[in-house]
Amino acid sequence: MDIIFLRGLEIETIIGIYEWERELKQTVILDLEMATDIRPAAETDDIEHTVDYKAVAKRLIHFVENSDFYLVETLAEKIAQLILEEFSVPWVKLTLNKKGAIRGASDVGIIIERGRRPDA
């Protein structure tokens, strides 16, 4: 299996459990790895035969900017579901970084891996 990746995608959104977090957009940074087979795209030199990472980025920007979750766990799970369902990849690894959420820590966040169910 091959991996298409997208790193450092910064998106502003409402995320957090505290009152001030519900009123002020914060930056989340996404790193993605998506499993696919790039051979059909390599053979045809056609974007239709691969995961279009620009389309993925645009969809995620729209989704995350318009989201309003309390937990990064929820946001990460919803992003993974979206990628699996809308871009038909069998597996995704997502790092969601809520930079600056903890004083003294450079990074804080979550890493999840999800795969499509065999019957999906």
C-alpha positions as CSV (number, residue, x, y, z in Angstrom):
1,M,0.0,0.0,0.0
2,D,1.2,3.5,-0.8
3,I,0.7,6.6,1.4
4,I,-0.4,10.1,0.2
5,F,0.3,12.6,2.9
6,L,-0.7,16.2,3.8
7,R,1.2,17.9,6.6
8,G,0.8,21.2,8.5
9,L,-2.7,22.1,7.3
10,E,-3.6,25.0,9.6
11,I,-7.3,25.7,10.1
12,E,-9.1,28.1,12.4
13,T,-12.1,26.7,14.3
14,I,-14.1,26.8,17.5
15,I,-12.8,24.0,19.7
16,G,-12.6,23.5,23.4
17,I,-14.5,23.1,26.6
18,Y,-13.8,26.4,28.3
19,E,-16.1,29.4,27.8
20,W,-13.4,31.6,26.2
21,E,-12.7,28.8,23.8
22,R,-16.3,28.8,22.6
23,E,-16.0,32.5,21.7
24,L,-12.6,32.6,20.0
25,K,-11.4,30.6,17.0
26,Q,-8.2,28.7,17.5
27,T,-5.8,27.1,15.1
28,V,-5.6,23.4,14.7
29,I,-2.9,21.8,12.6
30,L,-3.6,18.6,10.7
31,D,-1.1,16.0,9.5
32,L,-2.7,13.2,7.4
33,E,-1.5,9.9,5.9
34,M,-3.9,8.2,3.5
35,A,-3.4,4.7,2.2
36,T,-4.0,4.1,-1.5
37,D,-2.6,2.4,-4.5
38,I,-0.9,4.9,-6.7
39,R,-0.1,2.5,-9.6
40,P,-3.3,3.3,-11.6
41,A,-2.5,7.0,-11.4
42,A,1.2,6.4,-12.3
43,E,0.2,4.3,-15.3
44,T,-2.4,6.7,-16.6
45,D,-0.9,10.0,-15.4
46,D,-4.5,11.0,-14.5
47,I,-5.5,12.7,-11.2
48,E,-8.8,10.8,-11.4
49,H,-7.0,7.6,-10.4
50,T,-5.5,8.8,-7.2
51,V,-6.4,10.8,-4.0
52,D,-6.5,14.4,-4.9
53,Y,-4.8,16.0,-1.9
54,K,-5.9,19.5,-3.0
55,A,-9.5,18.3,-2.9
56,V,-8.9,16.7,0.5
57,A,-7.4,19.9,1.9
58,K,-10.3,22.1,0.5
59,R,-12.9,19.7,2.0
60,L,-11.2,19.6,5.4
61,I,-10.8,23.4,5.5
62,H,-14.5,23.8,4.9
63,F,-15.5,21.1,7.4
64,V,-13.2,22.2,10.2
65,E,-13.8,25.9,9.8
66,N,-17.6,25.3,10.2
67,S,-17.3,22.8,13.0
68,D,-18.0,23.5,16.7
69,F,-16.8,20.6,18.8
70,Y,-15.8,20.6,22.4
71,L,-13.2,17.9,22.2
72,V,-10.3,17.3,19.8
73,E,-11.2,13.6,20.0
74,T,-14.6,14.3,18.4
75,L,-13.1,16.5,15.7
76,A,-10.4,14.0,14.9
77,E,-12.9,11.1,14.7
78,K,-15.2,13.1,12.4
79,I,-12.3,14.1,10.1
80,A,-11.2,10.5,9.9
81,Q,-14.8,9.4,9.0
82,L,-15.1,12.1,6.4
83,I,-11.8,11.1,4.7
84,L,-12.6,7.3,4.7
85,E,-16.1,7.9,3.3
86,E,-15.7,10.7,0.9
87,F,-12.3,9.9,-0.5
88,S,-12.6,6.1,-0.5
89,V,-9.2,5.4,1.1
90,P,-9.0,2.1,3.1
91,W,-6.9,3.7,6.0
92,V,-6.1,7.1,7.4
93,K,-3.7,8.3,10.1
94,L,-4.5,11.7,11.5
95,T,-2.5,13.9,13.8
96,L,-4.5,16.9,15.2
97,N,-2.4,19.4,16.9
98,K,-4.0,22.1,19.1
99,K,-0.8,24.1,19.4
100,G,-0.6,26.3,22.5
101,A,-3.4,24.6,24.4
102,I,-1.1,23.9,27.4
103,R,1.2,26.5,28.7
104,G,4.8,25.3,28.5
105,A,4.1,22.7,25.9
106,S,4.9,23.4,22.3
107,D,2.4,20.9,21.0
108,V,-0.7,19.0,22.3
109,G,-3.2,16.9,20.4
110,I,-4.2,13.5,19.3
111,I,-3.1,10.8,16.8
112,I,-5.7,8.3,15.5
113,E,-5.6,5.6,12.8
114,R,-8.9,4.4,11.3
115,G,-9.7,2.0,8.5
116,R,-12.9,1.3,6.6
117,R,-14.9,-1.7,7.6
118,P,-14.5,-4.6,5.2
119,D,-18.2,-4.4,4.2
120,A,-18.1,-0.7,3.5
